[in-house]
Amino acid sequence: MRNGFTTGSCAAAASKAAVYMLLTGKEKNSITIDTPKGIVYTAEILDIKRDEESVTCAVKKDSGDDPDVTNGALIYSTVSFMDGAGQSVIIEGGKGVGKVTKPGLDRAVGEAAINTVPRQMIEKEVLDVCDLFDIKESIKVVISVPEGEEIAKKTFNPKLGIEGGISIIGTSGIVEPMSTQAILDTIKIELKQRKELGFDYVAVSPGNYGLDFMRDTYGYDLDKAVKSSNFIGLTVDMAVELGFKDVLFVGHIGKLIKVAGGIMNTHSKEADCRMEIITALGIKHEVPVEILEKILECVTTEEAGKLLKECGKCDEVFEDAAKKVCANLERRAQGKIKTECVLFSKELGELVKSDGAADFIKRLTSE
């Protein structure tokens, strides 16, 4: 699959080309930068605008084969001289670049959401050009993305507390298709924000079903919960690292039944023993053999839940499952976190709460 280049790489390339044109008066239609990954990026320079005091140009974001919502967006840089003592680069966000409104992100509250590595890249490229022409003046760089505000609505930015546009991001300068790391980075940011707001407890759900369930059943604000995707174990690891004391996992039985069996990555390509785990619990609780045989043939846990309901064993089986979910999560956390869980079904509703889950939910809803 083809790699792409981050918004940070685009901003750095546009800034390098713009400052080159500012200093020389010559038009630049392409520019080359070195990304932190060590891969050279040659960008086409678009929409050049010049006046007596500044130069503006753009680079089109190319995400490669990654389905990134910023793909094709124009990342602009406007550079100009500014009064200052000695050589420096001042970087600001313009139209379509978000502003940070919550703690725990790469930048402080009130700053433009242009992350540390992209800032370093922009500064390096601008100073390299200045050094080439022995210019010691201060340069102001304003990064803007005209479509940024609309694009941001399709990202995590509003939830993370970045308002008014997209973030200029990237640590390697390269976009790797379907990056697992990007998902993990988002989980950690959400956990970190929660911790920095003063909470040592957090609600986590593998997906939107769990978040919707918490909203519809308990009126809990979705923006306060963390979405772990399939990375249950790694989310627990992060929670331990950040110093959380209590975690509530709320999930559809199709996901959390795997955790009852000790599976910490719930993606189907990693493991799928849902029916085997339910059947094993059913044997323990004397579910009739003919029902167990049907459960083993089920395609979904919804079907299995209905069968258990019909034979009167649903509560026993899923109460046991909840205990095992909590035990396995606490084992993963090496006893450093107390965990509770809520298991639900789309058709049967809430199946079970662990012993301390009700009190945990009261804490959440009283915030």
Secondary structure as GFF3:
##gff-version 3
##sequence-region A 1 367
A	DSSP	beta_strand	4	5	.	.	.	ID=ss1
A	DSSP	alpha_helix	7	24	.	.	.	ID=ss2
A	DSSP	beta_strand	30	34	.	.	.	ID=ss3
A	DSSP	beta_strand	40	44	.	.	.	ID=ss4
A	DSSP	beta_strand	46	50	.	.	.	ID=ss5
A	DSSP	beta_strand	54	60	.	.	.	ID=ss6
A	DSSP	beta_strand	74	82	.	.	.	ID=ss7
A	DSSP	beta_strand	88	93	.	.	.	ID=ss8
A	DSSP	beta_strand	99	100	.	.	.	ID=ss9
A	DSSP	alpha_helix	116	132	.	.	.	ID=ss10
A	DSSP	beta_strand	138	144	.	.	.	ID=ss11
A	DSSP	alpha_helix	148	152	.	.	.	ID=ss12
A	DSSP	alpha_helix	157	160	.	.	.	ID=ss13
A	DSSP	beta_strand	162	163	.	.	.	ID=ss14
A	DSSP	beta_strand	174	175	.	.	.	ID=ss15
A	DSSP	alpha_helix	180	196	.	.	.	ID=ss16
A	DSSP	beta_strand	201	205	.	.	.	ID=ss17
A	DSSP	alpha_helix	208	218	.	.	.	ID=ss18
A	DSSP	three_ten_helix	222	224	.	.	.	ID=ss19
A	DSSP	beta_strand	226	227	.	.	.	ID=ss20
A	DSSP	alpha_helix	232	242	.	.	.	ID=ss21
A	DSSP	beta_strand	246	252	.	.	.	ID=ss22
A	DSSP	alpha_helix	253	260	.	.	.	ID=ss23
A	DSSP	alpha_helix	274	284	.	.	.	ID=ss24
A	DSSP	alpha_helix	289	297	.	.	.	ID=ss25
A	DSSP	alpha_helix	301	310	.	.	.	ID=ss26
A	DSSP	alpha_helix	314	332	.	.	.	ID=ss27
A	DSSP	beta_strand	338	345	.	.	.	ID=ss28
A	DSSP	beta_strand	349	353	.	.	.	ID=ss29
A	DSSP	alpha_helix	357	365	.	.	.	ID=ss30
###
